[in-house]
């Protein structure tokens, strides 16, 4: 039977699916992304918390605005997508683990590579849609 919750869930995934369709590019094969052992704690610390996707770029394409999408990574391995929609905030959660600089997760985009990270920025490459997302860390809720 069709329920409102199910309908909203499908609608909530539409903007995420559209990102892949709009890209119109093929997936990039996942490759190992090693990281030095002494850099892993820095990457883990930089990843934790919430960030907003500000821009996105396809290979050879121009930088485009990409407001309204937020990623949250928690210390217990939870990966949350928050998408601003005309009807409010949509949220989906999955699990993740690091394999070098690759974030292996249970979401639609199974592997995301961390290309650059700092205390207030993340640069993430989504293999499945061959796009780089440029993210700004958001202040943590106190």
C-alpha positions as CSV (number, residue, x, y, z in Angstrom):
1,X,0.0,0.0,0.0
2,X,1.1,3.5,-0.8
3,X,1.8,5.7,2.3
4,X,2.6,9.4,2.7
5,X,5.9,8.6,4.5
6,X,6.9,6.4,1.5
7,X,5.9,9.1,-1.0
8,X,7.9,11.7,0.9
9,X,10.9,9.3,1.0
10,X,10.8,8.9,-2.7
11,X,10.4,12.6,-3.3
12,X,13.3,13.3,-0.9
13,X,15.6,11.1,-3.0
14,X,14.7,12.9,-6.3
15,X,17.1,15.8,-5.9
16,X,20.0,13.4,-5.1
17,X,19.1,11.3,-8.1
18,X,18.9,14.4,-10.2
19,X,22.5,15.3,-9.4
20,X,23.6,12.1,-11.1
21,X,21.3,12.5,-14.1
22,X,22.2,16.1,-14.7
23,X,25.9,15.2,-14.6
24,X,25.5,13.1,-17.8
25,X,28.9,11.5,-17.3
26,X,29.9,7.9,-16.7
27,X,31.2,6.6,-13.4
28,X,34.9,6.8,-12.6
29,X,36.3,3.4,-11.5
30,X,37.1,3.3,-7.8
31,X,40.8,3.3,-7.2
32,X,42.8,3.0,-4.0
33,X,43.5,6.3,-2.3
34,X,46.2,5.6,0.3
35,X,47.1,7.9,3.1
36,X,50.1,8.0,5.3
37,X,49.5,6.5,8.8
38,X,50.4,9.8,10.5
39,X,47.8,11.7,8.3
40,X,44.9,9.4,9.0
41,X,43.9,10.9,12.4
42,X,44.0,14.4,10.7
43,X,41.6,13.2,8.0
44,X,39.3,11.6,10.5
45,X,39.2,14.8,12.5
46,X,38.6,16.9,9.4
47,X,35.8,14.6,8.3
48,X,33.7,14.7,11.5
49,X,30.8,17.1,11.7
50,X,28.6,18.8,9.2
51,X,29.6,20.5,5.9
52,X,27.6,22.2,3.2
53,X,28.3,21.6,-0.5
54,X,28.9,25.0,-2.0
55,X,30.1,24.1,-5.5
56,X,30.5,21.1,-7.8
57,X,32.5,20.4,-10.8
58,X,32.6,17.7,-13.5
59,X,35.9,16.8,-15.2
60,X,36.6,19.5,-17.8
61,X,33.5,21.4,-16.7
62,X,33.0,24.7,-15.0
63,X,32.4,25.2,-11.3
64,X,28.7,25.4,-10.5
65,X,26.8,26.4,-7.4
66,X,25.3,23.5,-5.4
67,X,23.6,24.9,-2.4
68,X,21.2,23.0,-0.2
69,X,23.1,19.7,0.2
70,X,24.8,19.0,3.5
71,X,26.9,16.0,4.6
72,X,27.3,14.9,8.2
73,X,29.9,12.4,9.3
74,X,29.9,11.1,12.9
75,X,32.5,9.3,15.0
76,X,30.4,6.2,15.2
77,X,30.4,5.7,11.4
78,X,27.1,7.4,10.5
79,X,26.9,9.3,7.2
80,X,23.9,11.6,6.8
81,X,22.8,13.5,3.7
82,X,20.5,16.5,4.4
83,X,18.9,18.1,1.3
84,X,16.9,21.3,1.5
85,X,13.7,20.9,-0.6
86,X,10.7,23.2,-1.2
87,X,8.9,21.2,1.5
88,X,11.6,21.4,4.2
89,X,14.7,19.4,5.0
90,X,15.0,15.8,3.8
91,X,17.4,13.5,5.6
92,X,18.8,10.0,4.9
93,X,21.4,8.2,6.9
94,X,23.9,5.4,6.0
95,X,27.1,4.0,7.5
96,X,30.6,4.6,6.4
97,X,34.2,3.6,7.0
98,X,37.5,5.0,5.7
99,X,39.7,3.0,3.4
100,X,42.6,5.3,3.0
101,X,41.1,8.6,1.6
102,X,38.1,6.7,0.2
103,X,34.9,6.9,2.2
104,X,33.2,3.6,1.6
105,X,29.5,3.9,2.5
106,X,26.1,2.3,2.1
107,X,24.5,5.3,0.2
108,X,23.7,5.5,-3.5
109,X,27.2,6.9,-4.0
110,X,29.1,3.9,-2.5
111,X,32.6,5.4,-2.5
112,X,33.6,9.0,-2.2
113,X,37.3,10.1,-2.2
114,X,38.6,12.9,0.0
115,X,40.9,14.9,-2.3
116,X,41.6,17.7,0.1
117,X,40.7,18.5,3.7
118,X,41.3,21.2,6.2
119,X,39.8,22.5,9.4
120,X,37.0,24.3,7.5
121,X,36.8,22.7,4.0
122,X,36.5,19.4,2.3
123,X,37.0,18.5,-1.3
124,X,35.1,15.3,-2.2
125,X,35.1,13.3,-5.4
126,X,32.0,11.1,-6.1
127,X,33.2,8.2,-8.2
128,X,29.7,7.3,-9.3
129,X,28.9,10.6,-11.0
130,X,32.5,11.7,-11.6
131,X,32.0,15.0,-9.8
132,X,34.0,17.0,-7.2
133,X,32.1,18.6,-4.4
134,X,33.6,21.6,-2.6
135,X,32.3,21.7,0.9
136,X,32.5,24.2,3.8
137,X,32.4,22.9,7.3
138,X,29.5,24.2,9.4
139,X,29.7,25.2,13.0
140,X,28.8,22.4,15.4
141,X,25.6,22.7,17.4
142,X,26.5,23.4,21.0
